[in-house]
Amino acid sequence: MLVVCLAAVGPLLMIFYSNAEDRPFRTTVAVLSAALFLAWWLGWRMALPLEQLKRQALERAARAAPEGGTPPEHALVLDRDDEFGDLAAAFNALLAALEREKREHEAFVADLVHELKNPVAAVRASAEALERTEIDPKRAARLASILQTSSSRLDQVVSRFLELARAQAGLPGAERETFDAAALARGVAHSSGADPRFAGVTFTVAGPAHATLSGVSSSIESALRNLVENAASFAPLGEGKPTVWIEVEASPRALILQVRDSGPGIGPDDLPHVFDRFFTKRKTGLGTGLGLALVKAVAEGHGGRATVRSEPGAGATFRLSFPREP
């Protein structure tokens, strides 16, 4: 920096002490020297806050990786009300997002381990029992049933987790196509009406005869089926005629798939958690608790969103909105 200062100030001093009569030459040298000094000063002013940001980022990264430690909640500090201050704020937002993503991944793995623990323990206990030389036929049949149930549960949970993970990653590699969402809704209603589990439940579809949408049709069908089956499972059998309504709304900018039911509704304490993993009000063993989390992930994987509104005793309404290509 000292060399740059001397290079900029030196010619100016020469001008004042020179007896040369060439004013244009002296003026040119003065302007160039001033420009050089100004460029150095501006460069220094720009480099200093960037150097501060770099140093703080490296220090934070170094502190974030101690063995078994948790990243410290220290934000990058740059007390400036200009573009550099905005840059520091953007870095802080990025760091906060990365921290949230890390915690979500940790929770995801913890949920998976927790959910797999019981069926794995059942399989292990059954295997240990089968190792014994003397087992009567009734006990063997009971152990075989436990193994079958546990393995089925493991397969169901792992399959749902893989499906959920792909959806949360934005459905990478999945083939996207233009399909008729109204026909898809009618197909889901028809197959659900033929399901023995939902005998006595009426499924109706309202909306346009055709409504095209671009996306992964199999994933959107899975999300809609989850909503319909979830609504049907809470239908109040024996209290009038339980109904699940599927509504299709199409506009130039968005396509809406809405599922309403005549069930007991969702309590205000439960409403914020319905899309959380493993949150369910069904009886133990019915479902994995991942269905609504998958619904939300599929909607967001298509650039849309999933919402719910409900009042106790007045049923629930789930709404999937997807952007449409113009």
Order of alpha helices (4+ residues) and beta strands (2+ residues): alpha-alpha-alpha-alpha-beta-alpha-beta-beta-alpha-beta-beta-alpha-beta-beta
